[in-house]
Amino acid sequence: MIRLILAQGMLGLNNGVFYAMLSLGLAVIFGLLNVVNFAHGALYMLGAFLALILYSYAGAWVGLDALHIGFWPALIIAPLLVACFGMLIERFMLRRLYKLDPIYSLLLTFGVTLVLQGLFINFFNASGTPYPGMPESLRGVVNLGFMMFPKYRLFVIIFSIVVCFVVWYMIERTRIGSRLRAGTENPELVKAFGINVPLMVMLTFGFGTGLAGLAGVLAAPIYSVSPLMGANLIIVIFAVVVIGGMGSIAGAVVTGFSLGLVEGITKVFYAPAANTVIFLLMVIILLVRPNGLFGRQG
């Protein structure tokens, strides 16, 4: 029984890393910019598709059918492209809505989601396409003592933990992070010190969306790359952010990993509840602590 719980916990943690990475990007955008980015799931999907396109189609576009841009370059290129796309969304769409009710930015990003999903459904298989570019060094399994675990999934867990810690440290413990927080709380004062606040906001939004793209690249070798892969996940991610506390960086990371574990272990005792346990916890947390586990009171 203990071995089964540990095995399901590891599998749940593998889901939890994506909950943590995506909710981290969402928390960065909401916590620093006060924008509810409903397109976050679609940008996660975009990152996965960019990895697939780089591997399967980029060579043909330049007349070199044998050329494949593999996983490691895609791990850098795809998040940067998604970040650039996110900055364009902020610069030419969201910036016009900052003085309006936040519901307008929510509706706009929801519209961006529908557009992206529609485009990829038209050009790719809606049921999903396997990503063939997993590195040879990450194929196979490792013996954890209580189970044989895929090398790639173990890499994803370790890599995601490192990324989440670095992002948290950068925002909470460095001068760059303090400037970001100051720029959103008192932009006029920050402008007086010669800092370009609109540029800083655009880069912050791009950074948050780039995290979604990075999660998409990491997910591509595990799940089928599908136009709806983000839509299936975004509601869970919002639940994670609400439980952790809207805008809380630490809350997003800790809650993402924890709920992945809870979801995995729930399958041991009552598998049908695994898909709803996160939402049950969200309801309980909202009743007991409306600001979330790590959210600021008042």
N, C-alpha and C positions, 0 to 999 in steps of 0.2 A: 504493500500500500504506500509506504514512504517513497519507494522508487517511482511509483506511478505519479505521486504528487509532485516530486522533483522534476520528472520528465515533462509533465503538463505545465509546471511552472516555467521551465525553460522555453517551451513553445509559446506560452503566454507572454513571456518577456520579449520574445522575438516580435510579437505584435506590438508590445508596449513600446519598443524603440521607435516605431513609426508614429504611435500616438504621441510620444514625447517630442519627436522632431517636428511634427506638424503643428502640435499645440504650442511649441516653443516659438515657431515663426508667427503663428497667429497672435500669441501673447506679446511678442515684440511689437507687432503692428498696432495692436489695440492699446497696449500699455503706454507706448510712446507717442502714438498718433491719434488715439481714440477713434480708430476706423475699424469697423467690423467687416473683415474681408471674406465674403462668402465665396470668392473665387479661389480660395486657398487650395481646395481639393482639386480644382481644375488645373492649377499650376503644378501640383504634385503629379497629376496625370501628364502634363506637358513635359515635365522633367523625364519621366519614364519613356515617353514617345521620342524625345530628342535623343536619348541613349540608343533606342532601337533604330532610329533613322541614321544616326552617325555610324552604326555598325553595319546596317543592311543596305543603305541606299546612298550614302555620301560618296562612296567610290564610283558608283555608276554615274553619278551626276558630273564627275570630272573625267569620265572616260576610263576609269581604272576599276574594272569590275572586281578585281582581286583585292582591292584596298578595303580594309575594314578598320574603322576607328573604334578601338576596343573599350573595355570597361574603364580602365584607369584614366585615359584622356577624357572620356565622357564624364567621369566623376568631377572633373574641373569645368569642362566646356559647357555641359548642359545646365548646371546651376547658374553659371554666369549669363547664359542666354536667357534663362527664366528671370533672373534678376533684372536684366536690361528690359525685358518685356514688362516686368512689374513697374519699373521706373517710368516707362512710357504711359502706363495706366495712371500712375499717380500724377504725372506732369500734365497730361492732356485731358484727363477725365475727372479724377477725384479732387484735384486742386480747385476745381470750379464749385465743389459742393461743400467745402469745409465750413462755410458760414451758415449752411442749411442744417435741418434736422438730420441726425445720423442715419435715419431710415433711408435717405436718398442714396448714401454711399452703399448701404446694404443692398438696395435694389439694383444699383449700377453693377456691383460686383456679381450679383446673381445673374444679371444679363450677360456679363462677360463669360460666366460659367456656361450658360446655355449656348452661346456662340462657339466657344471652344469645343464643347462636346459635339455640337452639330457638325463642325468642320471635320473633326477626326472620325466621326461615324461615317461621313461621306467617303473618306479616303482609306479607312482601315476597317478591319474586321471588328464588329461591335462586340463579339463574344470573347475577344482577346487574342493576342499574338505572343507566342513565347519569345523571350529575349535569348538569343543564341551566344551572347558574348561574355559569359561568365569566365573569368580568368582560370587558367589551368591550375594555378597555385592554390586556388580556393575551392577546387573540386574535391569530392570525397568527404569523409567523416572523421571525427576525432572521438576517442573514448573518454567520456566524462566520469566513468565509474558506474554511474547509474543508468546511462543510456549512451547510444551512439548518436552524435549530434553533427549535422552538416557543418563543414568548415566555414562555408560562406555565411551561414546564419550566425555563427559565433563571431566572425569578423564584423558583421553588421552591428551586433550588440555592443562589442567593444568600441568600434568606430563611433557609433552614435553617442555612447556615454561620453567619450572624449569631446565630441563636437558640442554637446549640450553643456558640458562643464566650461569649455572655452568661451562659449557665447554668454553664459551666465556671468563668468568672471569679467569679461570685457564690458558688459553693460553695468554691472553692479560695483566693480572694484577699480575701474580705470578712468582716466581723465576723459577719454572719448565718450564713455558711458555717461559720465556726469554732464558733459556738454549736451548729449542727446536729451537727457531728462530735463535739463534746464531750458533747452530750446523749445520743448513742448509745453512746459509749465509757464514760462515767461519769455515768449519769443522776442518781445520788444527790448527787454533788458539784454538778451543775448546778442541781438542785432547791434546794440550800442557798443559791444566789444569787437565788432567787425566780423562776426561769424555769419555766413550766408545761411540763414535758417531754411529758406525754401529748398536749397540744394541739400541740406542736411536731412530734411524730411524726405525728399525724394530718394536719397541713398538709403535711408532707414527702411523705407517701404521696399526698395529693391532688395535689401539684405534679408528682410523677412520672407519675401517671395522666393529668394534664392535658396533659403532653407527648405522650402517646399519642393523646389526642383531637385535639391540634393537628396531628399527623402525618396523622391520618385525614381532617381537613378539607382539608389540602393534597393528599392523594391522590385525593379525590373527583372532581375534574375530569379526572384522568388515567386512572384505572382505573374499571371498573364497580363501583358500590357494592353489595357482596354480603355476605350474612351469614357467608360463609366466607373473606372476604378476610384476616381476621386469622389464621385457622387456617393459611392457606397461607404465612404469613410468620413466625409466632412461632418455629418451629424454626430458621430462618435467623438470627433475632435472637438466640436463645440461643447459637448458634454464634459470632456476632460478639462477644457479651459474654465468652464463654469465651476466645476468641482474644485479645481485648484485655486480659483480666484481670478476674475477677469483682469488681465494685464500683469499678473504675477509671473515673472520668469521662472523663479524657483518652483512655484506651484505647478506650472505647466509641465516641467521636467519630472518632478517627483510624482505627480499624479499620473502622468502618462505611463511611466514605468510600473507604478503600483497597480494601476487598473489593468494593465496587460497581464500582470501576475494573477490578479484576482480573477480575471476572465478565464485564464488557463486552468487555475485550480478549481474553479467552479465546474468545469467539464468533468472533473473526477467524481464529484458528488451528485450533480444533476445537470447533465449536458444541455438540455433544452433551455436552461436559465442563463447560459453563458452569453447569449446574444442580448439579454435584457438587463443583466446585473449592473452594468454601468449606469443605465438610465434609472434604475431603482436607487442606486447610491446617490445619483444626482438629485433626485426628489428629496431624499432624506437629508442630504447636506443643505439644500436650499431651505428646508423647513427649520433646521437646527442652526445653521450658520449661513445666512443669505449671501454674504460676501465671499463665500468659498473658504476652503481650508487655509489658504495663505493670503487671502484678500484682506485689505485694510478695512477695519471697522469704521463706519461713519463716513 
